Amino acid sequence: MISLRQRHERGHTRIDWLESYHTFSFGDYYDPRYTGFADLRVINDDRVQPGKGFSPHSHQDMEIITYVLSGTLAHKDSLGNGSLLKAGEVQRMTAGTGIRHSEFNPSEVEAVHFLQIWLLPQRKGLSPSYQQRAFNSHERKGQWQLFASPDGRDGSVLVHQDAYLWAAQLVAEQSLGFDPLPGRACWLQVSQGVLQVNGQMLEAGDGLAIADERLALEGVSRESEILLFDLRKPEPVA
């Protein structure tokens, strides 16, 4: 089973300093068909204008992953962390019993473009924590690079859920496969460029829900990038 979530059908928030596209229901945008996929709850595709950002706000009982595509994002939180996330860097924040943070674009000239991803934790009431990692883009060219995992293997950030986040970059006519294990489901999100997945043309912002299918990917544009979430299969609806 492969089901397409088209980029132009996503929810859209636009204000003077923020443009955000919502793959799943978020904030004032609600679509009962897209409230999440397995333990994946949010993929927001955000662009924040120079000198602007999200003022301090709170989260609880969520694993939050931020991946910067271009520009720089400044982070501060109630644990005392203060850092800059640059393009290619990944941040994991376990909200747990409660964490307060802000996200701000420190540049005076360049917008910051990033994906913010929310996963349900394995259990509620975890201690809040923070982790940040820079990933070498050469290690995902034509192959899968592990961004996040439940055990932090291979230098990935650790998430408190049976979930794996992989990334790969493909150039035109370069191919790559992925074989989900039995009992698993996958969500594929195109972050940049154009590629084909099982013969279907996808562009940045498109997503695929996948179950019981081997994936065959082929690059189309000069460079494309995809994120692949390897997740527990959703429970059937009674």
N, CA, C and O of each residue as an XYZ file, in Angstrom:
952
protein
N       0.844     -1.188      0.000
C       0.000      0.000      0.000
C       0.881      1.239      0.000
O       1.761      1.382      0.848
N       0.643      2.131     -0.950
C       1.297      3.429     -0.996
C       0.224      4.491     -1.212
O      -0.563      4.396     -2.154
N       0.192      5.492     -0.352
C      -0.812      6.547     -0.451
C      -0.112      7.901     -0.482
O       0.718      8.201      0.377
N      -0.454      8.715     -1.475
C       0.200      9.999     -1.689
C      -0.482     11.109     -0.907
O      -1.707     11.229     -0.916
N       0.320     11.917     -0.234
C      -0.145     13.152      0.402
C       0.493     14.309     -0.388
O       1.673     14.610     -0.212
N      -0.288     14.938     -1.242
C       0.257     15.935     -2.145
C       0.568     17.250     -1.429
O      -0.154     17.677     -0.527
N       1.647     17.868     -1.852
C       2.145     19.083     -1.202
C       1.112     20.207     -1.204
O       0.989     20.930     -0.216
N       0.361     20.365     -2.314
C      -0.578     21.483     -2.427
C      -1.857     21.246     -1.631
O      -2.688     22.148     -1.518
N      -2.028     20.041     -1.076
C      -3.200     19.761     -0.251
C      -2.922     19.952      1.237
O      -3.833     19.834      2.057
N      -1.680     20.244      1.589
C      -1.334     20.426      2.993
C      -2.007     21.675      3.564
O      -2.412     22.576      2.830
N      -2.115     21.702      4.899
C      -2.573     22.921      5.547
C      -1.551     24.029      5.365
O      -0.368     23.758      5.161
N      -2.005     25.288      5.437
C      -1.118     26.412      5.163
C      -1.400     27.536      6.153
O      -2.539     27.979      6.304
N      -0.348     27.988      6.822
C      -0.415     29.157      7.691
C       0.523     30.208      7.141
O       1.688     29.920      6.867
N       0.023     31.441      6.974
C       0.876     32.517      6.487
C       0.562     33.799      7.247
O      -0.567     34.288      7.235
N       1.583     34.331      7.906
C       1.497     35.635      8.553
C       2.718     36.435      8.101
O       3.497     35.960      7.275
N       2.889     37.648      8.639
C       3.921     38.517      8.080
C       5.335     37.961      8.199
O       6.191     38.287      7.376
N       5.602     37.118      9.220
C       6.976     36.632      9.420
C       7.130     35.125      9.246
O       8.245     34.608      9.309
N       6.023     34.415      9.028
C       6.048     32.951      8.990
C       5.200     32.425      7.847
O       4.076     32.872      7.619
N       5.780     31.445      7.124
C       4.995     30.632      6.198
C       5.215     29.181      6.574
O       6.352     28.714      6.637
N       4.121     28.464      6.826
C       4.212     27.096      7.316
C       3.209     26.210      6.594
O       2.041     26.568      6.443
N       3.683     25.039      6.146
C       2.825     24.033      5.534
C       2.746     22.829      6.470
O       3.759     22.367      6.996
N       1.529     22.332      6.668
C       1.271     21.281      7.648
C       0.872     19.988      6.945
O      -0.202     19.912      6.348
N       1.728     18.975      7.013
C       1.386     17.673      6.434
C       0.222     17.043      7.187
O      -0.643     16.402      6.590
N       0.209     17.232      8.517
C      -0.859     16.701      9.363
C      -1.557     17.845     10.100
O      -1.041     18.960     10.176
N      -2.729     17.549     10.636
C      -3.505     18.556     11.365
C      -2.643     19.214     12.436
O      -1.931     18.548     13.188
N      -2.730     20.560     12.485
C      -1.900     21.310     13.417
C      -2.527     22.683     13.635
O      -2.950     23.344     12.686
N      -2.581     23.106     14.907
C      -3.111     24.430     15.215
C      -4.538     24.592     14.712
O      -5.411     23.776     15.008
N      -4.764     25.664     13.942
C      -6.101     25.928     13.420
C      -6.455     25.076     12.211
O      -7.604     25.072     11.768
N      -5.465     24.345     11.667
C      -5.728     23.484     10.512
C      -6.094     22.088     10.999
O      -5.355     21.469     11.766
N      -7.248     21.600     10.541
C      -7.676     20.256     10.922
C      -8.267     19.540      9.721
O      -9.155     20.058      9.044
N      -7.762     18.343      9.468
C      -8.297     17.459      8.443
C      -8.389     16.070      9.069
O      -7.360     15.477      9.393
N      -9.590     15.541      9.245
C      -9.729     14.246      9.928
C      -9.023     13.101      9.216
O      -8.773     12.061      9.825
N      -8.694     13.273      7.929
C      -7.971     12.234      7.190
C      -6.485     12.237      7.517
O      -5.794     11.241      7.304
N      -5.998     13.357      8.032
C      -4.566     13.514      8.266
C      -4.323     14.078      9.665
O      -4.010     15.257      9.837
N      -4.476     13.204     10.655
C      -4.205     13.590     12.043
C      -2.887     12.998     12.529
O      -2.541     13.128     13.703
N      -2.159     12.355     11.637
C      -0.893     11.715     11.964
C      -0.801     10.395     11.227
O      -1.721      9.989     10.518
N       0.338      9.730     11.412
C       0.560      8.428     10.803
C       1.374      7.602     11.782
O       2.525      7.925     12.075
N       0.764      6.521     12.293
C       1.408      5.717     13.344
C       1.791      6.652     14.495
O       0.936      7.383     14.995
N       3.061      6.644     14.926
C       3.488      7.506     16.034
C       3.956      8.884     15.571
O       4.418      9.687     16.382
N       3.839      9.160     14.276
C       4.215     10.456     13.715
C       3.004     11.383     13.761
O       1.943     11.044     13.238
N       3.157     12.546     14.381
C       2.028     13.450     14.562
C       2.146     14.765     13.796
O       1.126     15.323     13.393
N       3.347     15.269     13.587
C       3.502     16.585     12.961
C       4.696     16.562     12.009
O       5.769     16.070     12.359
N       4.500     17.097     10.806
C       5.601     17.530      9.937
C       5.221     18.923      9.458
O       4.372     19.078      8.580
N       5.850     19.928     10.037
C       5.620     21.309      9.622
C       6.828     21.799      8.829
O       7.972     21.678      9.266
N       6.549     22.348      7.668
C       7.567     22.887      6.760
C       7.542     24.405      6.931
O       6.673     25.080      6.380
N       8.505     24.944      7.703
C       8.456     26.330      8.161
C       9.534     27.198      7.518
O      10.677     26.776      7.348
N       9.142     28.411      7.170
C      10.076     29.455      6.741
C       9.831     30.683      7.611
O       8.724     31.221      7.648
N      10.873     31.115      8.307
C      10.782     32.253      9.227
C      11.643     33.387      8.686
O      12.805     33.186      8.334
N      11.063     34.576      8.625
C      11.751     35.736      8.071
C      12.870     36.233      8.998
O      12.862     35.938     10.193
N      13.832     36.987      8.446
C      14.956     37.492      9.254
C      14.490     38.278     10.480
O      13.560     39.082     10.414
N      15.164     38.018     11.597
C      14.897     38.749     12.822
C      13.592     38.407     13.507
O      13.188     39.103     14.438
N      12.919     37.347     13.068
C      11.621     36.969     13.633
C      11.686     35.549     14.192
O      12.672     34.838     13.997
N      10.620     35.147     14.891
C      10.593     33.794     15.402
C       9.458     33.535     16.364
O       8.585     34.379     16.568
N       9.486     32.350     16.951
C       8.469     31.893     17.893
C       8.883     32.300     19.298
O       9.950     31.902     19.766
N       8.062     33.079     19.972
C       8.349     33.489     21.346
C       8.259     32.278     22.278
O       7.721     31.246     21.876
N       8.765     32.373     23.503
C       8.753     31.213     24.410
C       7.367     30.586     24.549
O       6.380     31.284     24.779
N       7.307     29.269     24.408
C       6.053     28.530     24.532
C       6.374     27.135     25.064
O       7.528     26.706     25.045
N       5.363     26.441     25.531
C       5.567     25.168     26.242
C       5.096     23.976     25.427
O       4.195     24.085     24.596
N       5.732     22.826     25.684
C       5.327     21.532     25.132
C       5.392     20.494     26.248
O       6.083     20.669     27.251
N       4.648     19.403     26.038
C       4.636     18.320     27.017
C       4.403     16.992     26.293
O       3.629     16.922     25.339
N       5.085     15.940     26.761
C       4.864     14.570     26.283
C       4.903     14.461     24.755
O       3.958     13.988     24.124
N       6.022     14.913     24.181
C       6.237     14.804     22.752
C       7.734     14.755     22.475
O       8.524     15.420     23.147
N       8.119     13.953     21.468
C       9.490     13.967     20.961
C       9.513     14.918     19.764
O       8.819     14.679     18.776
N      10.292     15.980     19.842
C      10.295     17.028     18.825
C      11.648     17.047     18.129
O      12.685     17.216     18.770
N      11.627     16.873     16.815
C      12.843     16.880     16.001
C      12.781     18.074     15.065
O      11.778     18.282     14.383
N      13.845     18.855     15.029
C      13.953     19.983     14.116
C      15.134     19.746     13.186
O      16.237     19.437     13.637
N      14.898     19.891     11.881
C      15.934     19.699     10.873
C      15.998     20.958     10.017
O      15.023     21.315      9.356
N      17.145     21.628     10.029
C      17.304     22.883      9.303
C      17.759     22.594      7.869
O      18.764     21.917      7.653
N      17.006     23.117      6.893
C      17.316     22.929      5.485
C      18.195     24.052      4.944
O      19.098     23.806      4.143
N      17.936     25.270      5.375
C      18.774     26.403      4.974
C      18.643     27.503      6.021
O      17.620     27.622      6.695
N      19.703     28.305      6.142
C      19.700     29.367      7.126
C      20.121     28.870      8.501
O      20.714     27.799      8.631
N      19.807     29.659      9.528
C      20.202     29.364     10.910
C      19.021     29.609     11.836
O      18.278     30.574     11.661
N      18.850     28.740     12.817
C      17.781     28.850     13.797
C      18.398     28.916     15.190
O      19.204     28.063     15.560
N      18.015     29.932     15.957
C      18.488     30.072     17.338
C      17.483     29.429     18.292
O      16.277     29.657     18.191
N      17.997     28.627     19.212
C      17.150     27.892     20.161
C      17.522     28.262     21.588
O      18.704     28.357     21.919
N      16.508     28.474     22.445
C      16.702     28.632     23.884
C      15.591     27.851     24.584
O      14.462     27.804     24.096
N      15.912     27.232     25.736
C      14.883     26.484     26.450
C      15.051     26.593     27.960
O      16.038     27.127     28.465
N      14.053     26.068     28.658
C      14.014     26.175     30.111
C      14.995     25.241     30.802
O      15.126     25.293     32.025
N      15.696     24.379     30.044
C      16.752     23.546     30.607
C      18.083     24.293     30.658
O      19.067     23.793     31.203
N      18.101     25.502     30.080
C      19.324     26.284     30.054
C      20.099     26.163     28.755
O      21.182     26.734     28.628
N      19.564     25.428     27.787
C      20.244     25.286     26.509
C      20.050     26.541     25.663
O      18.965     27.121     25.627
N      21.111     26.947     24.991
C      21.065     28.030     24.027
C      22.010     27.671     22.907
O      23.204     27.489     23.145
N      21.505     27.565     21.684
C      22.352     27.082     20.598
C      21.873     27.626     19.267
O      20.756     28.130     19.147
N      22.744     27.516     18.261
C      22.409     27.847     16.892
C      22.377     26.557     16.087
O      23.317     25.765     16.139
N      21.293     26.346     15.342
C      21.188     25.201     14.442
C      21.376     25.707     13.017
O      20.656     26.594     12.560
N      22.345     25.136     12.329
C      22.633     25.540     10.965
C      22.156     24.463      9.992
O      21.768     23.369     10.403
N      22.188     24.784      8.707
C      21.712     23.846      7.688
C      22.407     22.503      7.823
O      23.632     22.436      7.924
N      21.614     21.425      7.824
C      22.142     20.078      7.970
C      22.189     19.587      9.397
O      22.564     18.440      9.638
N      21.816     20.429     10.362
C      21.847     20.020     11.763
C      20.467     19.569     12.223
O      19.440     20.046     11.740
N      20.472     18.640     13.168
C      19.252     18.049     13.706
C      19.221     18.263     15.218
O      20.222     18.074     15.909
N      18.079     18.652     15.701
C      17.865     18.837     17.141
C      16.761     17.898     17.602
O      15.744     17.739     16.926
N      16.969     17.277     18.758
C      15.911     16.469     19.387
C      15.622     17.034     20.767
O      16.526     17.235     21.579
N      14.354     17.284     21.013
C      13.927     17.795     22.306
C      12.834     16.881     22.855
O      11.776     16.733     22.242
N      13.087     16.280     23.989
C      12.076     15.487     24.681
C      11.317     16.423     25.609
O      11.871     16.903     26.597
N      10.058     16.683     25.299
C       9.279     17.620     26.106
C       8.903     17.010     27.451
O       8.926     17.698     28.472
N       8.553     15.710     27.460
C       8.305     14.996     28.708
C       7.343     15.718     29.633
O       6.252     16.112     29.221
N       7.749     15.890     30.888
C       6.889     16.505     31.903
C       6.675     17.996     31.672
O       5.853     18.620     32.343
N       7.413     18.568     30.722
C       7.198     19.963     30.359
C       8.496     20.695     30.064
O       9.453     20.613     30.834
N       8.526     21.405     28.953
C       9.685     22.211     28.587
C       9.184     23.465     27.884
O       8.181     23.435     27.170
N       9.885     24.547     28.094
C       9.544     25.822     27.480
C      10.716     26.243     26.608
O      11.867     26.195     27.042
N      10.422     26.660     25.365
C      11.513     27.023     24.473
C      11.079     28.107     23.492
O       9.890     28.385     23.334
N      12.066     28.711     22.838
C      11.816     29.685     21.787
C      12.676     29.335     20.587
O      13.725     28.705     20.726
N      12.225     29.750     19.397
C      12.953     29.529     18.150
C      12.951     30.842     17.382
O      11.902     31.454     17.186
N      14.129     31.270     16.950
C      14.279     32.608     16.403
C      15.274     32.595     15.261
O      16.267     31.869     15.303
N      15.011     33.393     14.242
C      15.944     33.542     13.133
C      16.886     34.705     13.449
O      16.460     35.859     13.430
N      18.173     34.419     13.744
C      19.093     35.488     14.148
C      19.633     36.311     12.978
O      20.265     37.345     13.197
N      19.396     35.874     11.750
C      19.930     36.590     10.592
C      19.142     37.871     10.334
O      17.938     37.933     10.584
N      19.825     38.876      9.837
C      19.170     40.123      9.451
C      18.773     40.137      7.978
O      18.072     41.045      7.532
N      19.219     39.132      7.220
C      18.995     39.161      5.766
C      18.415     37.865      5.194
O      17.761     37.902      4.151
N      18.638     36.727      5.846
C      18.289     35.427      5.256
C      17.177     34.743      6.039
O      17.231     34.660      7.266
N      16.168     34.253      5.322
C      15.132     33.447      5.961
C      15.725     32.100      6.391
O      16.717     31.644      5.821
N      15.122     31.478      7.384
C      15.513     30.134      7.796
C      14.388     29.171      7.397
O      13.208     29.449      7.607
N      14.779     28.051      6.826
C      13.833     27.043      6.347
C      14.124     25.752      7.097
O      15.243     25.241      7.049
N      13.116     25.223      7.792
C      13.339     24.008      8.576
C      12.062     23.184      8.649
O      10.957     23.681      8.434
N      12.255     21.909      8.959
C      11.143     21.001      9.229
C      11.073     20.754     10.727
O      12.086     20.468     11.365
N       9.873     20.866     11.284
C       9.690     20.469     12.674
C       8.768     19.264     12.707
O       7.688     19.263     12.116
N       9.224     18.236     13.417
C       8.606     16.913     13.415
C       8.268     16.532     14.850
O       9.093     16.690     15.750
N       7.066     16.034     15.059
C       6.660     15.568     16.384
C       6.343     14.074     16.320
O       5.635     13.608     15.427
N       6.883     13.340     17.289
C       6.585     11.919     17.468
C       6.016     11.706     18.865
O       6.452     12.338     19.828
N       5.044     10.815     18.964
C       4.579     10.420     20.295
C       5.696      9.661     21.018
O       6.390      8.856     20.397
N       5.879      9.904     22.316
C       6.864      9.122     23.071
C       6.302      7.752     23.435
O       5.093      7.528     23.372
N       7.197      6.838     23.818
C       6.742      5.509     24.240
C       5.907      5.573     25.507
O       5.015      4.751     25.715
N       6.200      6.549     26.348
C       5.390      6.725     27.560
C       5.416      8.192     27.969
O       6.324      8.939     27.605
N       4.416      8.582     28.724
C       4.328      9.958     29.202
C       5.193     10.146     30.450
O       5.606      9.181     31.091
N       5.452     11.400     30.772
C       6.137     11.727     32.014
C       7.644     11.563     31.988
O       8.265     11.440     33.044
N       8.252     11.558     30.798
C       9.707     11.469     30.710
C      10.356     12.756     31.204
O       9.727     13.814     31.207
N      11.606     12.663     31.618
C      12.355     13.851     32.008
C      12.714     14.635     30.748
O      13.207     14.047     29.786
N      12.482     15.938     30.728
C      12.840     16.722     29.555
C      14.347     16.652     29.267
O      15.161     16.612     30.189
N      14.701     16.638     27.990
C      16.115     16.578     27.605
C      16.283     17.151     26.209
O      15.313     17.387     25.490
N      17.556     17.370     25.842
C      17.883     18.063     24.599
C      19.129     17.443     23.992
O      20.046     17.036     24.704
N      19.151     17.376     22.661
C      20.314     16.859     21.944
C      20.393     17.533     20.588
O      19.365     17.813     19.971
N      21.605     17.796     20.119
C      21.818     18.438     18.832
C      22.995     17.776     18.129
O      23.993     17.433     18.762
N      22.872     17.600     16.818
C      23.922     16.906     16.073
C      24.029     17.481     14.666
O      23.019     17.713     14.002
N      25.261     17.709     14.218
C      25.523     18.090     12.831
C      25.849     16.826     12.051
O      26.670     16.022     12.490
N      25.211     16.644     10.896
C      25.414     15.464     10.065
C      26.147     15.852      8.782
O      25.827     16.857      8.148
N      27.119     15.050      8.420
C      27.890     15.272      7.200
C      27.052     14.870      5.991
O      26.679     13.704      5.858
N      26.753     15.824      5.111
C      25.881     15.536      3.974
C      26.499     14.519      3.017
O      25.767     13.842      2.295
N      27.816     14.395      2.994
C      28.453     13.420      2.102
C      28.067     11.990      2.475
O      28.117     11.092      1.634
N      27.687     11.779      3.726
C      27.349     10.437      4.188
C      25.917     10.036      3.842
O      25.511      8.914      4.147
N      25.148     10.913      3.219
C      23.801     10.539      2.764
C      23.644     10.692      1.262
O      22.531     10.596      0.746
N      24.729     10.927      0.556
C      24.663     11.032     -0.900
C      24.591      9.625     -1.507
O      25.556      8.863     -1.463
N      23.447      9.309     -2.063
C      23.238      8.011     -2.680
C      23.041      6.870     -1.704
O      23.055      5.705     -2.100
N      22.855      7.195     -0.414
C      22.673      6.143      0.597
C      21.899      6.718      1.784
O      21.721      7.928      1.920
N      21.450      5.802      2.629
C      20.678      6.204      3.801
C      21.610      6.580      4.955
O      22.575      5.876      5.251
N      21.301      7.688      5.586
C      22.013      8.143      6.782
C      21.004      8.224      7.920
O      19.927      8.798      7.761
N      21.353      7.649      9.067
C      20.421      7.593     10.199
C      20.490      8.890     10.998
O      21.530      9.226     11.564
N      19.372      9.616     11.037
C      19.273     10.857     11.798
C      18.822     10.617     13.237
O      19.332     11.258     14.156
N      17.872      9.703     13.444
C      17.294      9.496     14.775
C      16.938      8.027     14.949
O      16.553      7.352     13.995
N      17.073      7.536     16.189
C      16.794      6.135     16.485
C      16.506      5.983     17.972
O      16.820      6.883     18.751
N      15.909      4.849     18.388
C      15.616      4.659     19.811
C      16.831      4.304     20.649
O      16.737      4.272     21.876
N      17.978      4.035     20.016
C      19.181      3.703     20.789
C      20.368      4.607     20.462
O      21.466      4.392     20.973
N      20.159      5.609     19.622
C      21.230      6.547     19.305
C      22.375      5.933     18.524
O      23.498      6.436     18.570
N      22.108      4.863     17.815
C      23.177      4.173     17.085
C      23.754      5.047     15.970
O      23.091      5.950     15.461
N      24.995      4.758     15.607
C      25.681      5.397     14.485
C      25.670      6.921     14.571
O      25.645      7.606     13.549
N      25.690      7.443     15.789
C      25.741      8.889     15.964
C      24.418      9.603     15.777
O      24.387     10.833     15.738
N      23.324      8.864     15.660
C      22.006      9.487     15.505
C      21.538     10.073     16.834
O      22.015      9.684     17.899
N      20.594     11.017     16.755
C      19.997     11.516     17.987
C      19.024     10.459     18.515
O      18.463      9.682     17.742
N      18.834     10.439     19.814
C      18.021      9.410     20.458
C      16.591      9.899     20.644
O      16.360     10.974     21.198
N      15.636      9.104     20.179
C      14.223      9.409     20.404
C      13.614      8.315     21.273
O      13.965      7.142     21.144
N      12.709      8.702     22.148
C      12.081      7.759     23.070
C      10.832      7.160     22.425
O       9.712      7.336     22.904
N      11.064      6.452     21.329
C       9.999      5.779     20.586
C      10.652      4.774     19.647
O      11.804      4.939     19.245
N       9.899      3.726     19.302
C      10.387      2.722     18.353
C      10.248      3.301     16.949
O       9.382      2.896     16.173
N      11.115      4.254     16.643
C      11.046      4.980     15.379
C      12.456      5.291     14.902
O      13.349      5.577     15.699
N      12.638      5.229     13.594
C      13.923      5.527     12.974
C      13.691      6.569     11.888
O      12.765      6.445     11.087
N      14.523      7.581     11.864
C      14.454      8.604     10.837
C      15.721      8.536      9.989
O      16.830      8.752     10.479
N      15.528      8.231      8.701
C      16.618      8.134      7.743
C      16.539      9.304      6.765
O      15.462      9.848      6.523
N      17.688      9.686      6.207
C      17.743     10.713      5.178
C      18.669     10.256      4.062
O      19.616      9.504      4.294
N      18.384     10.718      2.849
C      19.234     10.391      1.699
C      19.133     11.510      0.683
O      18.114     12.194      0.595
N      20.198     11.691     -0.085
C      20.228     12.644     -1.188
C      20.535     11.886     -2.483
O      21.406     11.016     -2.517
N      19.813     12.230     -3.531
C      19.999     11.590     -4.830
C      20.188     12.648     -5.911
O      19.537     13.692     -5.893
N      21.078     12.369     -6.845
C      21.204     13.199     -8.039
C      20.409     12.519     -9.149
O      19.920     11.402     -8.979
N      20.287     13.199    -10.280
C      19.500     12.671    -11.397
C      19.991     11.285    -11.812
O      21.188     11.055    -11.982
N      19.037     10.375    -11.970
C      19.243      8.992    -12.419
C      19.953      8.113    -11.385
O      20.285      6.965    -11.680
N      20.185      8.625    -10.203
C      20.761      7.801     -9.136
C      19.619      7.075     -8.419
O      18.575      7.672     -8.157
N      19.810      5.802     -8.105
C      18.731      5.005     -7.516
C      19.105      4.514     -6.127
O      20.277      4.422     -5.762
N      18.059      4.202     -5.366
C      18.214      3.743     -3.984
C      16.951      2.975     -3.612
O      15.857      3.327     -4.054
N      17.095      1.925     -2.801
C      15.945      1.139     -2.372
C      15.786      1.147     -0.869
O      16.687      1.553     -0.136
N      14.614      0.688     -0.414
C      14.363      0.515      1.021
C      13.345     -0.600      1.187
O      12.304     -0.602      0.531
N      13.653     -1.557      2.076
C      12.767     -2.688      2.347
C      12.258     -2.616      3.776
O      12.993     -2.967      4.700
N      11.013     -2.169      3.992
C      10.468     -2.158      5.351
C      10.384     -3.573      5.916
O      10.054     -4.514      5.194
N      10.679     -3.720      7.188
C      10.560     -5.013      7.852
C       9.092     -5.341      8.094
O       8.263     -4.434      8.156
N       8.752     -6.639      8.233
C       7.368     -7.006      8.546
C       6.911     -6.325      9.836
O       7.675     -6.203     10.794
N       5.666     -5.888      9.843
C       5.129     -5.231     11.017
C       5.506     -3.770     11.137
O       5.228     -3.141     12.158
N       6.142     -3.213     10.096
C       6.541     -1.814     10.112
C       5.781     -1.048      9.028
O       5.295     -1.628      8.057
N       5.693      0.247      9.218
C       5.120      1.145      8.216
C       6.073      2.322      8.065
O       6.842      2.632      8.975
N       6.016      2.967      6.922
C       6.946      4.068      6.644
C       6.188      5.293      6.139
O       5.160      5.195      5.469
N       6.738      6.438      6.490
C       6.296      7.689      5.890
C       7.512      8.308      5.215
O       8.554      8.492      5.844
N       7.376      8.630      3.928
C       8.450      9.275      3.173
C       8.053     10.719      2.911
O       6.945     10.992      2.450
N       8.964     11.643      3.209
C       8.727     13.071      2.989
C       9.852     13.631      2.117
O      11.031     13.475      2.434
N       9.476     14.279      1.026
C      10.472     14.904      0.157
C      10.772     16.294      0.718
O       9.878     17.134      0.822
N      12.026     16.529      1.075
C      12.397     17.827      1.641
C      12.941     18.786      0.589
O      12.800     20.001      0.725
N      13.567     18.242     -0.470
C      14.115     19.096     -1.519
C      14.129     18.336     -2.845
O      14.316     17.120     -2.867
N      13.932     19.057     -3.945
C      14.128     18.473     -5.265
C      12.964     17.641     -5.765
O      11.848     17.707     -5.251
N      13.272     16.843     -6.804
C      12.285     16.008     -7.487
C      12.859     14.607     -7.645
O      14.033     14.444     -7.977
N      12.025     13.591     -7.405
C      12.451     12.210     -7.600
C      11.249     11.342     -7.918
O      10.105     11.782     -7.805
N      11.516     10.104     -8.318
C      10.466      9.117     -8.512
C      10.558      8.063     -7.410
O      11.644      7.623     -7.035
N       9.395      7.674     -6.905
C       9.302      6.584     -5.939
C       8.319      5.569     -6.490
O       7.134      5.860     -6.649
N       8.824      4.363     -6.784
C       8.013      3.324     -7.411
C       7.295      3.860     -8.654
O       6.125      3.561     -8.892
N       8.030      4.661     -9.441
C       7.516      5.201    -10.685
C       6.646      6.432    -10.547
O       6.187      6.977    -11.551
N       6.405      6.888     -9.309
C       5.549      8.045     -9.071
C       6.414      9.283     -8.854
O       7.325      9.270     -8.026
N       6.130     10.355     -9.601
C       6.922     11.573     -9.510
C       6.520     12.359     -8.267
O       5.339     12.611     -8.029
N       7.537     12.746     -7.469
C       7.307     13.511     -6.244
C       8.189     14.748     -6.240
O       9.293     14.749     -6.784
N       7.673     15.811     -5.611
C       8.423     17.045     -5.460
C       8.473     17.422     -3.981
O       7.787     16.832     -3.147
N       9.311     18.429     -3.676
C       9.468     18.876     -2.292
C       8.103     19.201     -1.683
O       7.308     19.934     -2.272
N       7.846     18.648     -0.502
C       6.565     18.832      0.183
C       5.626     17.653      0.053
O       4.715     17.503      0.867
N       5.828     16.800     -0.964
C       5.005     15.599     -1.106
C       5.377     14.564     -0.052
O       6.524     14.505      0.391
N       4.410     13.755      0.346
C       4.646     12.676      1.293
C       3.974     11.398      0.837
O       3.017     11.433      0.064
N       4.475     10.268      1.318
C       3.901      8.963      1.010
C       3.736      8.164      2.289
O       4.658      8.082      3.101
N       2.565      7.577      2.468
C       2.350      6.571      3.506
C       2.581      5.204      2.865
O       2.045      4.916      1.795
N       3.371      4.376      3.517
C       3.824      3.123      2.898
C       3.650      1.979      3.881
O       4.025      2.093      5.047
N       3.082      0.879      3.412
C       2.998     -0.353      4.206
C       3.117     -1.540      3.258
O       2.464     -1.588      2.216
N       3.954     -2.486      3.632
C       4.101     -3.749      2.885
C       4.519     -3.526      1.435
O       4.064     -4.239      0.540
N       5.379     -2.545      1.201
C       5.870     -2.264     -0.139
C       7.368     -1.996     -0.087
O       7.852     -1.260      0.773
N       8.088     -2.598     -1.012
C       9.490     -2.235     -1.183
C       9.565     -0.931     -1.964
O       8.802     -0.736     -2.911
N      10.466     -0.043     -1.587
C      10.586      1.251     -2.238
C      11.756      1.260     -3.211
O      12.850      0.792     -2.895
N      11.507      1.799     -4.397
C      12.549      2.015     -5.390
C      12.552      3.496     -5.729
O      11.598      4.002     -6.320
N      13.621      4.193     -5.357
C      13.738      5.630     -5.542
C      14.732      5.933     -6.655
O      15.744      5.248     -6.806
N      14.427      6.972     -7.433
C      15.351      7.410     -8.479
C      15.334      8.930     -8.552
O      14.272      9.542     -8.661
N      16.517      9.534     -8.492
C      16.616     10.974     -8.578
C      16.229     11.498     -9.949
O      16.479     10.849    -10.965
N      15.617     12.679     -9.973
C      15.217     13.321    -11.223
C      15.905     14.683    -11.360
O      16.490     14.981    -12.401
N      15.836     15.501    -10.322
C      16.458     16.825    -10.372
C      17.957     16.718    -10.087
O      18.465     15.644     -9.767
N      18.650     17.843    -10.209
C      20.102     17.857     -9.989
C      20.442     17.301     -8.610
O      21.437     16.596     -8.440
N      19.605     17.626     -7.632
C      19.768     17.018     -6.311
C      18.421     16.984     -5.608
O      17.677     17.964     -5.634
N      18.110     15.869     -4.988
C      16.888     15.738     -4.201
C      17.243     15.164     -2.840
O      18.271     14.508     -2.676
N      16.382     15.420     -1.874
C      16.596     14.878     -0.529
C      15.280     14.357      0.009
O      14.233     14.976     -0.180
N      15.335     13.222      0.676
C      14.136     12.638      1.264
C      14.420     12.254      2.711
O      15.542     11.914      3.085
N      13.357     12.322      3.507
C      13.365     11.793      4.865
C      12.438     10.582      4.883
O      11.365     10.605      4.281
N      12.853      9.532      5.570
C      12.059      8.308      5.655
C      11.897      7.923      7.119
O      12.881      7.707      7.827
N      10.645      7.840      7.565
C      10.324      7.462      8.937
C       9.939      5.985      8.949
O       8.959      5.593      8.317
N      10.702      5.173      9.659
C      10.439      3.744      9.827
C       9.763      3.585     11.179
O      10.386      3.816     12.215
N       8.480      3.187     11.178
C       7.621      3.276     12.349
C       6.908      1.949     12.628
O       6.823      1.068     11.773
N       6.402      1.845     13.860
C       5.497      0.732     14.151
C       4.243      0.866     13.282
O       3.742      1.972     13.079
N       3.742     -0.250     12.776
C       2.560     -0.202     11.925
C       1.362      0.274     12.749
O       1.175     -0.176     13.879
N       0.552      1.180     12.197
C      -0.625      1.648     12.940
C      -1.567      0.514     13.290
O      -1.738     -0.433     12.522
N      -2.178      0.624     14.464
C      -3.172     -0.363     14.877
C      -4.416     -0.251     13.997
O      -4.849      0.861     13.695
N      -5.007     -1.388     13.575
C      -6.230     -1.315     12.767
C      -7.368     -0.677     13.540
O      -7.485     -0.849     14.753
N      -8.205      0.061     12.824
C      -9.349      0.714     13.439
C     -10.474     -0.303     13.567
O     -10.836     -0.974     12.600
N     -11.017     -0.406     14.764
C     -12.107     -1.378     15.008
C     -13.380     -0.965     14.296
O     -14.392     -1.659     14.388
